[in-house]
């Protein structure tokens, strides 16, 4: 049983049904739209996208298991239900492009090219982790693949990504920067300052709001006076789109349009990607602020299930193909766990490294 199957634990049933967002298509409509997009993509690309989504799902399930048994400490924010956002968007960029995101970043790190071993070892706090065991779940980093974090401060990565985009334009490259953040970050002043600067200076930054509709346990309706986030871009004359975040190919297409705008004209874009997390805000979240009916309604539009159904119906992948991929992915995740468990803990001397740019001489 996958971890997402237990995601309704602890919630209260409502007296009335939840109201669906009219901009989000039903499951059948999503599958129909995906089939139309298949003609533009080859089997290798479609299979790669599916495999990445499945890898992230299995990785997060195993992370939940390891956290529950005390092998992972600190905070742990899972991405189950939101896989289409990171995988769809990052599949639309090049290896030399940049990605910055928030603390819910295991999927983004893996999609950008970091190994599951280095990510899992970091979750375990081991020396072989991508941040040498010092960052944990919220602070993945790998300059070799231009993945510049995991940031724990809400909205803290938005001005940093804007600065990265400024740097690439200054160096006259055609690299783009993807900046992922949750909808709660939109209420931060840094969001508005960054969008204003990006449009004023014409910076190739794509701001991707992963709107999972809850900032921790507070709903969007209770925290934001004007809730159409994509429309906020008009205040800065920035191009924007509302995207169904449960449709991986819709996310990919919207990102491709934004990438073209950024590469050719050094112009920013704001994408509001409406998604939903099936798990709590973090592993310590009982989820009492949501109803069981609401969660189950969104699970009917599980991005992984929708995409796999479309792939099977169109004959891209058979049931046997999917079983083979699942077996491979599970083996890869198990190898990541073994790597993490066998990796050493950081040496005590590591307390004095990575504090300043240059090591400080210590008295003998």
N, C-alpha and C positions, 0 to 999 in steps of 0.2 A: 504494500500500500504506500502511495506517495504521500509526502508531507502535506500536499495541498488538499488531500482528502480529509484531513483533520482540521481544516482551517476555520470551521464554524464553531469550534469548541468555545463555550462560555458566552455566546451571544444570546440575546433575548429575541423571541419571535415577536413580530409586530402585530398590531390589531388590524392594520390595513396594508395593502400591497404598496411596494415602492414604485415611484414613477420613473420610467426610463427616459434617458435623454433622447429627444427625437432626432438628433444629428447622428446617432449611432445606429447602424443597420443591425437587423437581426442576424442570427448565425447563418441562415440560408443565404441572405443577401451578401454577407461577407464572402462566403465560399464562391458565390457566383462572380463577384468582382475579382477574386483571386484568379479564377480560371481565365478570365479575360486577359489578365496580366501575364499568364504563363507563356503566351506566344512571344513575349519580348525577352524571355529568359531561357537559357539552355538548361538541360537536366543537371549539369554539374553545379551550376550556381544555385538552383533550387534545392538540390540535395545538400549543399554546403550550408545554406540558410537553415534548413530543417535540422541538420546535425548540430549546428551551433545552439539552436534553441533547446534541443533535447539535452545537450551537454550541460547547459546552464541549469535546466530544470533538475537533472539528476545531481549536479554539483550542489545545488542549494538544498535538495532533500538530504543529502549526506551531511551537509553543514549543520542542518537542523538536528540530525541524529547525534553528531559529535558534540554539539552544544549541550544537548539534553543529558549527555553522559559526562559532562564536565571537562571534556577535552579542549573545548574552545571557551575562553573566558572573555570578559568585557562585554561590550555591546555587539550585537550581530543582527544586521538588517537584511532580510531575505528578499529576493526579487521574483518569487514565484507568482505568476500571473502577468508580469510586466515584460516578459522576455522579448516580445515583438518589438519593443521600443529600441532597446540597445542593439539587438541583432539587426533589425531592419535599417536603422540609421548608420551604424558603423559599416555595414556591408556596402554602403554607397560612397565610401571615401577611400583614399589611398593609404598605403602603409606609412607614408611620410607626413600625413595630416595629424593634427593634434586632437586629443580628447581630454577634457576635464569634467569631473562630475562630483556628485555629493557622496555621502557616506554609504549609500546603498549601491555599491559599485562592483561587486564580484563579477557580474555579467559583463559589464563594460570592459573590465580588465582582461577577461578571457577573450572577448570578441575583438579587442584591439591587438591581440597576439601574445599576451602573457600566458605562460603555461599554467595549467590547473595545479601542477605541483607547487609552483612558487606562490600561488594564491592560497592554496590550502595550508602550506607551511606557515604563511603569514598569519592565517587565522589561528593556527596553533601557537603562535608566538615563538617560532623557531628561527634559528640563525640563518637557515637557508630560505627563509621567506623573502618575498620581493623587497620588503623594507627591513630585512634582517631581524624580523620578529619584534620590531619596535612600533609598528603602526597598527597591527591587528586588522580587524574587519573594516574599519573606516578609513584607513590610510594606505591603500595600495599605490604603488608608484613604479614606473619603469621607463626611464628616459630612452632606452634602446628602441622602444616601439612608440615613443612620443605619447605615452599615457602619463599625464601629469596630475594624478590623484583623483580620487578620494579626498574629500574635505569635510571635516566634522562640523564646521560653522555653517549654519543655514545661510545660503546665498554667498558664502565666502569665495567660492570658485568663479563667480560671475565676473567680477572685475579682473581677476587673474586671467581668465580666458580672453577677455577683451584686450588685455596687455599682450598676450601671446599673439593674437591676431594683428595687433599693432606692429609687433616685432617682425612677423612674416611679411607684412606689407612694406615695412621699412627696408627689409633686405631684398625686396622686389622678387619674392618667390610667388608661386601660385598655390601655396599650401592654404588649407582652410582649417578652422578650429571648430569643433563641436563642443558645446557647453551644455551639459545636462543638469537639471535641477528640478526640485519638486515645486508644486504650486504654492506652497507656503512661502517659498523664497521670493515670490512676486511681491509680497508685502514689504520686503526689505528695500531700503533706499538704494542699496548697491545695484539692484536690478534696474531701476529707472535711470540712475546715473550712467550705468554701462550702456544701456540701449541708446540713450541720448548721445553719448560719446561715439558709439559705433557708427551711428548714422551720420553724425556731424563730420567724422574723420574718414568715413567710408572704409570700414574694417571688415575683413572676410571672416566674420564670426557667425555661427549658426546657433542660436539660443533655443534649446529644446526643453520645453517645460513638460515634464512627466507628471501630468495631472492625474494622480490616483485618488483625488477627491478628499483626502484626509491628511492634515498636518498633524502627525502623531494621532491623537484621538479626537481632534477637532475637525468637523466637516467644513468643506469649502463654504457652504452657505452661512456658517456661523462666524467666519473669519474674514470674508472678502465682500465688500459692498457691491462691487461690479465683477461678476464671476466669469464673463467671457474673456478669458485671458488673451486669446489671439487678437481680440479687438483693441487691447491696450497698446498694440504696436502703432496704431494710427496717430497716437500722441507724438510719436517720433518719426512718422512717415517711413516706417520700416515695413517691408513686405512680410506678410504673415499668412499662416494657414491653420485651420483646425483639422486634426488628423485622428482617425480612429486607431487608437493604440493597441487594439486587439487584432489588427490586420497587419501582419509583418510586411507585406508587399506594399500596402498603402503608405506605411512609414518610410519604406525604402524609396518609393517614388517621390514623396514630398521632400525627402532629404536630397535626392538627386537634383531636383529643381533648385533647391537652396544652394547646393554645391556649385551648380553651374553659374548661378548669380554671383556667388562669392569669388569663384576663380576668374571669371571674365571681367567683372566690373568692380571687384572689391566691395561688395554690398552685403550687409548683414540681413538675417532673416529670423523671425520669431515663429517657432512651431509650437502650437499647443497640442500635445498628444494625449488624448483622453484614454486613460488606462485604469487598472484596478489591481491592487495587491490582494492576493488570496490569504496571505498570512497577516499577522499583526504588524504593527510598526516596527517592532523588534521582537526578539525571541521572548522577552519578558512581558510582552503586551497580551493581556487576556482577551482584548477585542470586545469589551462589553458595550462599546458605543455603536456597534453595528448590529443589524438584525441578521438572523440566519437566512431569511428570505432574500435579503439584498445580496449576500455573498453567493448564494446558490444561483441567483439570476445572472450574476456576472460569470460564474463558472460555466454557464451554458455557452458563453462566448470565449472560453479558454483559447488563447491564441495558438497554443500548440495543437490542441485538438482540432481547431478549425483548419489550420494549415495542413495537418496530416490527412484530414479527410479529403481536402481538395487534391492533394498529391495522389491519393489512392484513386479517387474518382476519375482523375484525368489520366491514369495509367503511368504517371511519372515514377512512382514507387509502389511496389507491391507490399503485401503484408509481410512476406518473407524478407524483402529489402529492409523494411522498418525494424523487424526483429533483429536483423543482423546489425543495423546501426545502433539500436538500443543496447545490444550485447557489447558492442565495441565501446560505446560511451560509458556504460557501467564499469567496464574493465579499466577505462582511462581514469574514472573517478576513484576507483579502488586503489589504483596505482598512486594517485595523488595523496590519498589518505596514508598509504604505506610510507610514501616519501616524507610526509609531514611527521608521522609518528617516529620514524627512524632518524629524523634530523636532530641535531644537537640544539640545546638551548643556547641563547647568547651568553658569551663570557661576561663576567662581572665588569671587566674593563670597558665593555661597550657602553656603560653608563656615561662615559666621558667623551664618546665620539658622536658626531652629527649634532653637536650642540652649537658650535660656531663653524664658520667656513673653514677655518684653519684650527687644528688641534691646539689646545692650550697646554704649555709645558706644566707638568705636575711636579711638585716637590718630592724628591725621593724620601 
